[in-house]
Amino acid sequence: MAKIISGTKIAADIKNEIKQEVAELERTKGVKPGLSVILVGDNPASKVYVANKQKGCAEVGFISEEIKMPDTATTSDVLKEIDKLNKRADIHGILVQLPLPAQINKNDVLEAILPEKDVDGFHPVNMGRLVAQQECLVPATPSGIIELLKREGITIKGANATMVGHSEIVGKPCTLLLLNEWATVSICHIETRDLKMHTKDADIVIVAAGVPYLIKEDMVKQGATVIDVGINRITADKASPELLEWRKADFDVKGATLIGDVDYQKVEPKAGFITPVPGGVGPMTIAMLLSNTIKAAKRLSK
């Protein structure tokens, strides 16, 4: 049976470490880290994510603020808010909650954030520094994945790793981080002809495709480390009998459950390490966002 990697526990450990760093920064420099989140529109999932980020800030002692903008806001409106935040000494981290309404130019918005305040790590300058192995702010989910591997003592150096998914948010930066740790990396995506060929011999399989049950037990080798980044909401009417039984409590209370991209019940007995969904990579994303914010606050208050 696989060792289940608890992102919830590791994220709690990281938050405790950050809490101590915040106390030290306040003691030595009189600085309290400040994070500002811009939320455009009323996307329900985005509201939940922003609330979780604010809760995380409160737990570690950050100042946090939310700037709400209507879904009719223009690119220019958002750029004006970012410009104000760039100039504020009490704000060390700025993030714009994605996705944005269609009329807003996402690239213009992300590039307007000062790279040293870009705690999401999406600015081209931070991406370029990541490629060049220079000090930078790294996207939170990929850095959370590497942190999970390291804190569980899983060897990355020399390992064969397969990254399923090549998004700018997870797949590409995660691939770069694995390369920087000296893994040999295969990258798979929607046009990959034979996914199983790339996953079945990998020591580490990371999946961020948004496709439930994509990774089956015959696609991973015995003892592999499987990191599931997928979050798929399954309602009771779409659930298999096995899933209805396994997540009965969820379906009884909420009428739905969250599962990843890995067929967990079948892959878990074969894997050496595996992350659950929920409670795996998800909590790490918030923890690493907070980590980026304290890093930014320390640099900006030198």
C-alpha positions as CSV (number, residue, x, y, z in Angstrom):
1,M,0.0,0.0,0.0
2,A,1.2,3.5,-0.8
3,K,2.2,6.0,1.8
4,I,-0.4,8.8,1.6
5,I,1.3,12.2,1.4
6,S,-0.8,14.6,3.5
7,G,-0.6,18.1,1.9
8,T,-2.8,19.3,4.8
9,K,-0.2,18.4,7.4
10,I,2.9,19.6,5.4
11,A,1.0,22.9,4.6
12,A,0.3,23.3,8.4
13,D,4.0,22.8,9.1
14,I,5.0,25.5,6.5
15,K,2.4,27.9,7.9
16,N,3.9,27.5,11.4
17,E,7.4,28.2,10.0
18,I,6.1,31.3,8.2
19,K,4.4,32.5,11.4
20,Q,7.8,32.5,13.1
21,E,9.4,34.4,10.2
22,V,6.6,37.0,10.4
23,A,7.3,37.5,14.1
24,E,11.0,37.9,13.4
25,L,10.5,40.4,10.5
26,E,8.2,42.5,12.7
27,R,10.8,42.4,15.6
28,T,13.8,43.3,13.5
29,K,12.3,45.6,10.8
30,G,8.9,46.6,12.1
31,V,7.4,45.2,8.9
32,K,4.3,43.1,8.6
33,P,3.8,41.3,5.2
34,G,0.9,42.6,3.1
35,L,-0.9,40.7,0.4
36,S,-3.5,42.3,-1.9
37,V,-5.9,40.2,-4.1
38,I,-7.8,41.7,-7.0
39,L,-11.1,39.9,-7.7
40,V,-12.9,40.8,-10.9
41,G,-16.5,39.6,-11.2
42,D,-18.5,37.0,-9.2
43,N,-17.0,33.7,-10.2
44,P,-18.1,31.4,-7.3
45,A,-14.9,29.2,-7.4
46,S,-12.7,32.4,-7.5
47,K,-14.6,33.7,-4.4
48,V,-13.8,30.5,-2.5
49,Y,-10.1,30.6,-3.6
50,V,-9.8,34.3,-2.5
51,A,-11.5,33.5,0.9
52,N,-9.0,30.6,1.4
53,K,-6.1,32.9,0.7
54,Q,-7.3,35.5,3.1
55,K,-7.9,32.8,5.8
56,G,-4.3,31.7,5.2
57,C,-3.0,35.3,5.6
58,A,-4.9,35.6,8.9
59,E,-3.4,32.3,10.2
60,V,0.2,33.5,9.7
61,G,-0.2,37.1,10.7
62,F,-0.2,38.9,7.3
63,I,-2.1,42.0,6.5
64,S,-4.5,41.0,3.6
65,E,-6.9,43.0,1.5
66,E,-9.3,42.1,-1.3
67,I,-10.1,44.6,-4.0
68,K,-13.4,43.7,-5.6
69,M,-14.1,44.9,-9.1
70,P,-17.3,44.4,-11.2
71,D,-17.4,42.0,-14.1
72,T,-17.8,45.0,-16.4
73,A,-14.3,46.3,-15.5
74,T,-11.9,47.0,-18.3
75,T,-8.2,46.2,-18.7
76,S,-7.5,49.8,-18.0
77,D,-9.5,49.7,-14.7
78,V,-7.5,46.7,-13.4
79,L,-4.2,48.3,-14.5
80,K,-5.0,51.4,-12.5
81,E,-5.5,49.3,-9.3
82,I,-2.2,47.4,-9.9
83,D,-0.3,50.7,-10.4
84,K,-1.6,51.9,-7.0
85,L,-0.6,48.6,-5.4
86,N,2.9,48.6,-7.0
87,K,3.5,52.0,-5.3
88,R,2.4,51.0,-1.9
89,A,5.1,50.2,0.6
90,D,2.7,48.2,2.9
91,I,1.8,45.8,0.1
92,H,4.5,43.2,-0.7
93,G,2.5,40.7,-2.7
94,I,-0.1,41.4,-5.4
95,L,-2.2,38.7,-7.2
96,V,-5.0,38.9,-9.6
97,Q,-7.4,36.0,-9.3
98,L,-7.8,34.1,-12.5
99,P,-9.8,33.5,-14.7
100,L,-10.6,37.1,-15.7
101,P,-13.7,38.2,-17.7
102,A,-13.2,37.9,-21.5
103,Q,-12.8,41.6,-22.1
104,I,-9.7,41.9,-19.9
105,N,-6.3,41.3,-21.4
106,K,-4.8,38.8,-19.0
107,N,-1.2,39.2,-20.3
108,D,-1.3,43.0,-19.9
109,V,-2.6,42.6,-16.4
110,L,0.0,40.0,-15.2
111,E,2.9,41.9,-16.8
112,A,1.8,45.1,-15.0
113,I,2.6,43.6,-11.6
114,L,6.1,44.4,-10.4
115,P,8.1,41.1,-10.6
116,E,9.2,41.5,-7.0
117,K,5.5,41.7,-5.9
118,D,4.3,38.9,-8.3
119,V,3.6,36.3,-5.6
120,D,1.8,34.1,-8.2
121,G,5.1,33.8,-10.1
122,F,3.4,34.3,-13.5
123,H,5.3,37.5,-14.6
124,P,7.5,36.7,-17.7
125,V,10.5,38.0,-15.7
126,N,9.9,35.5,-13.0
127,M,9.3,32.7,-15.5
128,G,12.6,33.7,-17.3
129,R,14.5,33.7,-14.0
130,L,13.1,30.2,-13.3
131,V,14.5,29.0,-16.6
132,A,17.8,30.6,-15.9
133,Q,17.9,29.2,-12.4
134,Q,18.0,32.6,-10.8
135,E,16.4,33.7,-7.6
136,C,12.7,34.4,-8.3
137,L,9.1,34.0,-7.1
138,V,7.9,30.6,-8.4
139,P,4.3,29.6,-9.1
140,A,2.8,28.3,-5.9
141,T,1.4,24.9,-7.1
142,P,4.6,23.6,-8.7
143,S,6.8,24.8,-5.8
144,G,4.3,23.1,-3.5
145,I,4.7,19.8,-5.4
146,I,8.5,20.0,-5.1
147,E,8.2,20.8,-1.4
148,L,5.9,17.7,-0.9
149,L,8.5,15.5,-2.6
150,K,11.4,16.9,-0.6
151,R,9.7,16.8,2.8
152,E,8.7,13.2,2.2
153,G,12.3,12.3,1.4
154,I,11.5,11.3,-2.1
155,T,14.6,11.4,-4.4
156,I,14.3,13.8,-7.3
157,K,17.9,13.8,-8.5
158,G,18.4,11.2,-11.2
159,A,14.7,10.2,-11.1
160,N,12.6,9.6,-14.2
161,A,9.7,12.0,-13.9
162,T,6.6,12.3,-16.2
163,M,4.6,15.6,-16.1
164,V,1.1,15.1,-17.6
165,G,-0.2,18.5,-18.5
166,H,1.8,21.5,-19.9
167,S,-0.1,24.6,-18.6
168,E,1.7,27.8,-17.7
169,I,0.4,27.5,-14.2
170,V,1.4,24.0,-13.3
171,G,3.0,21.8,-16.1
172,K,5.7,24.0,-17.5
173,P,7.0,25.6,-14.3
174,C,6.9,22.2,-12.6
175,T,8.9,20.7,-15.4
176,L,11.5,23.4,-15.0
177,L,11.7,22.9,-11.2
178,L,12.2,19.1,-11.7
179,L,14.9,19.8,-14.2
180,N,16.6,22.2,-11.8
181,E,16.6,19.4,-9.3
182,W,18.3,17.1,-11.9
183,A,15.3,14.8,-12.7
184,T,15.0,13.5,-16.3
185,V,11.6,14.8,-17.4
186,S,9.0,13.7,-20.0
187,I,6.2,16.2,-20.7
188,C,2.8,14.9,-21.9
189,H,-0.2,16.8,-23.2
190,I,-3.4,16.4,-25.1
191,E,-1.5,15.6,-28.4
192,T,0.7,12.9,-26.7
193,R,0.0,9.7,-28.7
194,D,0.7,7.1,-26.1
195,L,0.5,8.4,-22.6
196,K,1.0,5.0,-20.9
197,M,4.4,4.7,-22.7
198,H,5.6,7.8,-20.8
199,T,4.1,7.0,-17.4
200,K,4.6,3.3,-16.9
201,D,8.3,3.4,-16.2
202,A,8.4,6.8,-14.4
203,D,9.6,7.0,-10.8
204,I,7.5,10.2,-10.3
205,V,4.2,10.8,-12.1
206,I,2.7,14.3,-11.7
207,V,-0.8,14.8,-13.3
208,A,-2.4,18.1,-13.9
209,A,-4.8,17.5,-16.8
210,G,-8.3,18.0,-15.4
211,V,-9.5,14.6,-16.6
212,P,-10.9,12.3,-13.9
213,Y,-9.6,8.7,-13.9
214,L,-7.0,9.5,-16.6
215,I,-4.2,7.6,-14.8
216,K,-5.1,3.9,-14.3
217,E,-3.2,1.3,-12.4
218,D,-1.6,-0.3,-15.5
219,M,0.0,3.2,-16.3
220,V,2.2,3.4,-13.2
221,K,5.0,1.1,-12.1
222,Q,5.1,-0.6,-8.7
223,G,6.4,1.8,-6.0
224,A,6.1,4.9,-8.1
225,T,5.4,8.3,-6.5
226,V,2.1,9.7,-7.9
227,I,1.2,13.4,-7.4
228,D,-2.4,14.3,-8.4
229,V,-3.0,17.9,-9.1
230,G,-6.5,17.4,-10.7
231,I,-9.6,18.7,-9.1
232,N,-12.8,17.4,-10.6
233,R,-16.2,17.9,-9.1
234,I,-18.4,14.8,-9.6
235,T,-22.1,14.9,-8.9
236,A,-24.0,11.9,-7.7
237,D,-25.8,11.3,-11.0
238,K,-22.4,11.1,-12.8
239,A,-20.7,8.9,-10.2
240,S,-19.9,5.2,-10.6
241,P,-21.3,2.7,-8.0
242,E,-17.8,2.4,-6.5
243,L,-17.4,6.1,-6.2
244,L,-20.9,6.5,-4.6
245,E,-19.9,3.9,-2.0
246,W,-16.4,5.3,-1.4
247,R,-17.5,8.9,-1.0
248,K,-20.9,8.2,0.4
249,A,-20.6,10.9,3.2
250,D,-19.8,13.6,0.6
251,F,-22.7,12.6,-1.7
252,D,-25.1,12.4,1.3
253,V,-24.2,15.9,2.5
254,K,-23.2,17.8,-0.6
255,G,-24.6,15.7,-3.5
256,A,-21.1,15.8,-5.0
257,T,-17.4,15.0,-4.3
258,L,-14.0,16.1,-5.5
259,I,-11.6,13.6,-7.2
260,G,-8.3,14.0,-9.0
261,D,-7.0,12.8,-12.4
262,V,-5.8,9.5,-10.9
263,D,-8.0,6.4,-10.4
264,Y,-7.0,6.6,-6.8
265,Q,-8.6,3.4,-5.4
266,K,-6.9,1.3,-8.0
267,V,-3.5,3.1,-8.3
268,E,-3.0,3.6,-4.5
269,P,-2.3,-0.1,-3.7
270,K,0.4,-0.1,-6.4
271,A,2.1,3.2,-5.7
272,G,4.9,3.9,-3.2
273,F,3.6,7.4,-2.4
274,I,0.4,9.1,-3.5
275,T,-1.4,12.4,-2.8
276,P,-5.1,12.3,-2.1
277,V,-7.7,14.7,-3.5
278,P,-8.7,16.7,-1.6
279,G,-6.0,17.2,1.0
280,G,-2.9,16.7,-1.2
281,V,-1.6,19.4,-3.5
282,G,-4.4,21.8,-2.8
283,P,-3.4,23.0,0.7
284,M,0.2,23.4,-0.5
285,T,-0.8,26.0,-3.1
286,I,-2.0,28.4,-0.4
287,A,1.1,27.6,1.8
288,M,3.5,28.4,-1.0
289,L,1.7,31.5,-1.9
290,L,2.2,32.7,1.7
291,S,5.8,31.6,1.5
292,N,6.2,33.8,-1.6
293,T,4.7,36.7,0.2
294,I,7.1,36.5,3.2
295,K,10.0,36.1,0.7
296,A,8.8,39.2,-1.1
297,A,8.4,41.2,2.1
298,K,11.9,40.3,3.3
299,R,13.4,41.4,0.0
300,L,11.5,44.6,-0.3
301,S,12.3,45.6,3.3
302,K,16.1,45.1,3.0
